[in-house]
Amino acid sequence: MFQDTAKIYIRSGKGGDGHVSFRREKFVPDGGPDGGDGGRGGDVIFEVDEGLNTLVDFRYKHKFCAENGQDGGNKRCTGSDGADLIIKVPEGTVIRDQETGKIVADMSHECRRRIILKGGRGGKGNMNYATSTMQAPKYAQPGQASQELNVILELKVIADVGLVGFPNVGKSTLLSVVTNARPKIANYHFTTLNPNLGVVDLGDRQSFVIADIPGLIEGASDGVGLGHEFLKHIERTKVIIHMVDGASVEGRDPIDDINKINNELALYNPELMNKPQVIAANKMDAYFDDGQENIIDKLKAEFEPRGIKVFAISAVTKQGLKELLYHVNDMLKALDPEPIIYEPDFVYESDSAANLPYTVSYDEEEKVYLVEGPRIERMLGYTNLESEKGFEFFQKFLKENGILEELEGLGINEGDTVRLYGWDFDYYK
């Protein structure tokens, strides 16, 4: 089954907590602190797998979590690092943040492996906080929190040329004739249920990749029919070939078909209309002149003044194919040879203490100044206010985070009480 979109949840590993312990051995009365550091949490890594061409592996599994780092132990034992999580995707997969739609990474061309979420740093054990004045620290640093993200995976095929047209105009037949691709071919609508790719080899080291985009119909940009599912695959292509039924075997108007498809492309993404186009009027082996104006002449009169060249071809008899393919190859030569890559514009907002909120207020009833919020809770989690060193760190934290300045802005005076989640202390400059 072909699947080109998936929504998944990813989370890196949390860092292991630092450990608080002291040497307790016979004949070692003052052993000192020996709490070890926590291990690093595992990263979430995306990697291109050349053997994949669909996102079907994400159809039933939607949650991916790296391993947490192990907590530190006594006797200065460091916790083991959490294992990294490697998620394999097909080349051309674009990773987007589900909430903002911004691009996290484009797994194509040079980008074969990318760390998307970093594992949390391991916390320091109490052995790291011993000083000449604080020889028995009773606190350790907790491990850094994990990172998490809901992402959308979108597979956009990588091809130089996109072959578009209404169903049953012969796109799959053309692809099978001019490339090594072997798409399913039958005379009914929507035979092609997934994009097919093939390499056109013109000799003399000249070649390009062409993709047969499943049949588009009017209303595709609004989700009608199957076309809506595959419009994204045209975005990486550099040239668009419009394929129409030149013999009107099914009674369709080729000019109207081209205009309708261009309208769908513009509605989906207006930038698609900036891509060079060429028209291939297929099934000319079945065309019979009934005395009316030649359809090729009509197409040329309508589109060639716009710079869109028209070719009369037959995918069955190979009529006009050489001229069409060499013209497309010349068009590609005139374009920027750099591949179309989506530049990341997503920045992960870390859940570090510096990014967490806090509030400073005055309680009229209690006559105390309140300092609260996740940033304060995080700080209290790894600070021992009962120790001299811990209290010095606490004072430095209030100053560097602008909390003292906010307290002064509220009119605090020396001797007034400040309360932080049950901790009361008197304010002095």
C-alpha positions in Angstrom: 0.0 0.0 0.0 1.3 3.5 -0.9 1.1 6.0 1.9 2.7 9.4 1.6 1.5 11.2 4.8 1.7 10.3 8.4 1.3 12.0 11.8 3.5 10.8 14.6 4.7 11.8 18.2 8.4 11.7 18.9 10.2 12.2 22.2 13.9 12.1 23.1 15.1 10.5 26.3 15.2 12.3 29.6 18.6 12.7 31.3 19.3 10.6 34.3 19.2 12.3 37.7 22.4 12.9 39.7 22.7 10.9 42.9 23.1 11.9 46.5 25.2 9.5 48.6 28.2 9.4 50.9 30.9 6.9 51.4 30.1 4.7 54.4 33.0 2.3 54.8 34.7 0.8 57.8 37.8 2.8 58.8 36.7 5.8 56.5 34.9 8.0 59.0 34.8 11.1 56.7 34.3 9.5 53.3 32.6 12.5 51.7 30.1 12.6 48.9 30.2 10.0 46.2 26.9 10.4 44.3 27.5 9.8 40.6 26.2 11.7 37.5 23.1 10.7 35.5 23.4 9.3 32.0 22.5 11.3 28.8 19.0 10.6 27.3 18.8 9.1 23.8 18.4 11.3 20.7 15.6 11.0 18.1 17.3 10.6 14.7 15.7 10.5 11.3 17.6 8.5 8.6 17.0 8.0 4.9 16.6 4.4 3.9 17.1 3.8 0.1 14.9 0.7 0.3 11.8 2.6 1.3 9.4 4.4 -1.0 6.4 4.8 1.2 5.4 5.8 4.7 3.3 2.7 5.3 5.5 1.7 8.3 3.8 4.6 10.2 0.3 3.5 9.5 -0.3 1.7 12.8 2.6 3.0 15.0 2.4 6.6 15.9 4.5 7.0 19.0 8.3 6.9 19.0 10.4 7.5 22.2 14.1 7.3 22.7 15.5 5.7 25.9 15.9 7.7 29.1 19.4 8.0 30.7 20.0 6.0 33.8 20.2 7.7 37.2 23.6 8.1 38.8 24.6 5.7 41.6 26.7 5.6 44.7 30.4 5.1 44.7 30.7 7.7 41.9 28.9 5.4 39.4 27.7 7.3 36.3 24.3 6.1 34.9 24.4 4.6 31.4 23.3 6.7 28.5 19.9 6.1 26.9 19.9 4.4 23.4 19.3 6.7 20.5 16.1 6.1 18.5 16.7 5.9 14.7 13.6 6.4 12.5 14.0 5.3 8.9 12.1 7.2 6.2 12.2 7.2 2.3 14.2 9.9 0.6 12.1 13.0 -0.1 10.3 12.9 3.3 9.6 16.4 4.6 9.2 16.6 8.4 6.9 19.4 9.6 5.8 20.6 13.1 2.2 19.6 13.4 1.2 22.8 15.3 2.8 25.5 13.2 3.3 23.7 9.9 7.0 24.8 9.8 9.6 22.6 8.3 11.8 20.7 10.7 13.9 18.8 8.1 13.9 17.8 4.5 15.3 14.3 4.2 16.6 14.4 0.7 19.8 14.8 -1.3 22.7 15.7 1.1 20.5 15.3 4.2 20.7 11.6 4.9 20.7 11.6 8.7 19.5 14.3 11.0 19.1 14.6 14.8 15.6 16.0 15.3 15.4 15.9 19.1 18.3 16.0 21.5 18.3 13.8 24.6 18.4 15.4 28.0 21.7 16.0 29.7 22.5 13.9 32.7 22.3 15.6 36.1 25.4 16.0 38.2 25.8 14.0 41.4 26.6 15.5 44.8 30.2 14.6 44.4 30.5 17.6 42.0 29.4 20.1 44.6 31.9 19.5 47.4 34.1 22.5 48.3 36.4 23.4 51.1 33.5 25.1 52.9 30.7 22.7 51.8 32.1 19.2 52.3 28.8 17.3 52.6 26.4 18.7 49.9 23.0 17.0 50.2 21.7 17.9 46.8 22.3 16.8 43.2 21.2 18.1 39.9 18.1 16.4 38.2 18.5 15.2 34.6 17.5 17.6 31.8 13.9 17.0 30.6 13.3 15.2 27.3 12.1 17.0 24.2 8.9 16.1 22.5 7.1 17.0 19.3 4.1 16.1 17.2 5.2 16.0 13.5 3.7 15.4 10.1 5.7 13.3 7.6 5.1 14.2 3.9 6.7 12.2 1.2 7.3 14.4 -1.9 8.8 12.4 -4.7 12.1 13.6 -6.2 11.8 14.0 -9.9 13.0 16.5 -12.6 9.7 16.2 -14.6 6.1 15.8 -13.5 3.7 14.1 -15.8 0.1 15.4 -15.2 -3.2 14.9 -16.8 -6.7 13.7 -16.4 -7.2 9.9 -15.9 -6.8 7.6 -18.8 -4.9 9.9 -21.1 -1.9 7.5 -21.3 0.6 8.8 -18.7 1.4 5.3 -17.5 1.9 4.0 -21.0 4.2 6.8 -21.8 6.3 6.2 -18.7 6.6 2.5 -19.5 7.8 3.3 -23.0 10.4 6.0 -22.3 11.8 4.7 -19.0 12.5 1.5 -17.2 9.4 1.9 -15.0 6.7 -0.8 -15.1 3.5 0.9 -13.9 0.1 -0.9 -13.9 -1.8 -0.1 -17.1 -5.5 -0.6 -17.9 -8.3 1.2 -19.7 -10.2 2.6 -16.7 -10.0 5.6 -14.5 -7.6 5.9 -11.5 -5.6 2.8 -12.4 -2.5 4.6 -11.0 -2.9 4.9 -7.2 0.7 6.0 -6.5 3.3 8.1 -8.2 5.6 6.1 -10.5 9.1 7.2 -11.2 11.4 6.3 -14.1 14.7 7.5 -15.6 14.7 8.7 -19.2 18.1 7.8 -20.7 18.9 9.9 -23.8 22.5 8.6 -24.2 25.7 10.7 -24.1 25.3 10.8 -20.3 22.0 12.7 -20.6 19.1 11.6 -18.5 16.4 12.9 -16.2 13.8 11.5 -13.8 10.2 11.7 -14.7 7.2 11.0 -12.3 3.8 10.0 -13.4 1.5 11.9 -11.0 -1.9 10.0 -10.5 -4.8 11.4 -12.4 -6.0 14.9 -11.4 -9.6 16.0 -11.8 -11.4 19.2 -11.3 -11.8 19.9 -7.6 -8.6 18.0 -6.7 -7.2 21.0 -4.7 -10.4 20.8 -2.6 -9.9 17.1 -1.9 -12.1 15.7 -4.7 -11.0 12.4 -6.2 -7.5 11.0 -5.8 -5.6 14.0 -7.2 -5.6 15.9 -3.9 -3.4 13.2 -2.3 -0.7 13.6 -4.9 -0.5 17.3 -5.7 2.3 17.6 -3.3 4.5 15.4 -5.5 4.6 18.1 -8.2 6.3 20.6 -5.9 9.8 19.2 -6.3 9.6 18.9 -10.1 11.2 21.5 -12.3 9.2 20.9 -15.5 5.5 19.9 -16.0 4.4 17.9 -18.9 0.6 18.2 -19.6 -0.6 15.0 -21.2 -4.0 15.2 -23.0 -6.0 12.9 -25.2 -5.3 14.5 -28.6 -7.7 12.1 -30.4 -10.5 12.8 -28.0 -11.2 9.1 -27.7 -13.4 9.7 -24.7 -14.9 12.9 -26.0 -12.9 15.3 -23.8 -11.7 18.8 -24.8 -7.9 18.8 -24.5 -7.7 22.6 -24.1 -10.4 22.6 -21.4 -8.5 19.8 -19.6 -5.2 21.7 -19.5 -6.9 24.9 -18.2 -8.7 22.9 -15.5 -5.5 21.2 -14.3 -3.6 24.5 -14.3 -6.4 25.9 -12.2 -6.1 23.1 -9.7 -2.3 23.6 -9.5 -2.7 27.3 -8.9 -5.3 26.7 -6.2 -3.1 24.2 -4.4 0.1 26.2 -4.7 0.4 29.4 -6.9 4.1 28.9 -7.2 3.5 25.8 -9.3 2.4 28.1 -12.2 6.0 29.4 -12.4 7.3 26.1 -13.5 7.9 25.7 -17.2 5.3 23.6 -19.0 5.1 21.5 -22.2 2.0 19.8 -23.8 2.0 16.2 -25.1 -1.1 15.5 -27.1 -1.2 11.7 -26.9 -3.1 9.0 -28.9 -2.5 10.7 -32.2 -2.3 7.2 -33.8 -6.1 7.0 -33.1 -6.8 10.5 -34.6 -9.0 10.7 -37.7 -9.4 13.9 -39.6 -13.2 14.5 -39.9 -12.8 17.8 -41.7 -12.8 19.9 -38.5 -9.9 22.1 -37.4 -6.9 20.0 -36.4 -6.7 19.6 -32.6 -2.9 20.2 -32.6 -3.4 23.5 -34.4 -6.0 24.5 -31.8 -3.6 23.6 -29.0 -0.7 25.5 -30.6 -2.8 28.6 -31.2 -4.0 28.5 -27.6 -0.8 27.8 -25.7 2.3 28.4 -27.8 1.8 32.2 -27.6 2.2 31.7 -23.8 5.5 30.0 -24.3 4.1 26.4 -23.9 5.3 24.2 -26.8 2.9 21.5 -28.1 4.0 18.0 -29.3 1.8 15.5 -31.1 2.8 12.0 -29.8 1.7 8.4 -29.6 2.9 6.5 -26.6 1.9 3.3 -28.4 3.7 3.8 -31.8 6.4 6.1 -30.2 5.5 8.9 -32.7 7.0 12.3 -31.6 8.5 10.9 -28.4 12.1 11.7 -29.3 11.3 15.3 -30.1 9.4 15.7 -26.8 12.0 14.2 -24.6 14.9 16.1 -26.1 12.9 19.4 -25.8 12.3 18.6 -22.1 16.0 17.8 -21.6 16.9 21.2 -23.2 14.4 22.9 -20.8 16.1 21.3 -17.8 19.5 22.4 -19.0 18.4 26.0 -19.0 17.1 25.8 -15.4 19.0 26.0 -12.1 20.7 22.5 -11.7 20.4 22.7 -7.9 17.8 20.3 -6.5 14.6 21.7 -4.9 15.1 21.4 -1.1 12.9 22.7 1.6 14.9 24.7 4.1 14.1 24.2 7.8 12.4 27.1 9.5 11.3 25.4 12.7 13.2 26.2 16.0 12.6 23.9 18.9 11.5 25.8 22.0 13.5 24.1 24.8 11.8 23.4 28.1 14.8 24.7 29.9 14.3 26.8 33.1 15.3 30.0 31.1 12.2 29.5 28.9 9.7 28.7 31.6 7.4 31.5 33.0 7.1 32.9 36.5 5.1 35.6 38.3 5.9 38.1 40.9 3.0 39.6 43.0 2.0 41.0 46.3 -0.6 39.4 48.6 -2.4 42.2 50.5 -4.0 39.8 53.0 -0.8 37.9 53.9 1.4 40.9 53.5 4.0 38.9 51.6 5.5 39.0 48.1 4.8 35.8 46.1 7.2 34.5 43.5 5.7 31.5 41.7 5.7 29.6 38.4 7.3 26.6 36.6 10.7 28.4 36.4 10.8 28.8 40.2 9.6 25.2 40.8 12.4 23.9 38.5 15.0 25.9 40.4 13.8 24.7 43.8 14.0 21.1 42.5 17.7 21.1 42.4 18.6 23.7 45.0 19.2 23.0 48.7 18.2 26.3 50.4 19.3 25.0 53.7 22.9 25.0 52.6 25.1 28.1 52.3 26.2 27.3 48.8 22.6 26.5 47.8 21.3 29.8 49.2 24.1 31.7 47.4 23.0 30.1 44.1 19.4 31.0 45.0 20.3 34.7 45.4 22.2 34.7 42.1 19.2 33.1 40.4 16.8 35.8 41.6 19.2 38.5 40.4 20.1 37.0 37.0 16.4 36.3 36.1 15.3 39.8 36.9 13.2 38.7 39.9 14.8 41.1 42.4 14.2 44.0 40.0 10.5 43.1 39.7 10.2 42.9 43.5 11.7 46.4 43.8 9.3 47.5 41.1 6.4 46.4 43.3 7.8 48.5 46.2 9.5 45.9 48.4 11.4 47.2 51.4 14.1 45.7 53.5 12.7 43.3 56.0 9.6 42.5 53.9 8.8 38.8 53.4 9.1 36.9 50.1 7.5 33.5 49.7 8.3 30.8 47.3 6.2 27.7 47.5 6.4 27.5 51.4 9.8 29.0 51.7 9.7 32.4 53.5 12.7 34.7 53.8 13.3 38.3 54.6 14.4 40.7 51.9 17.7 42.5 52.3 19.8 44.2 49.7 
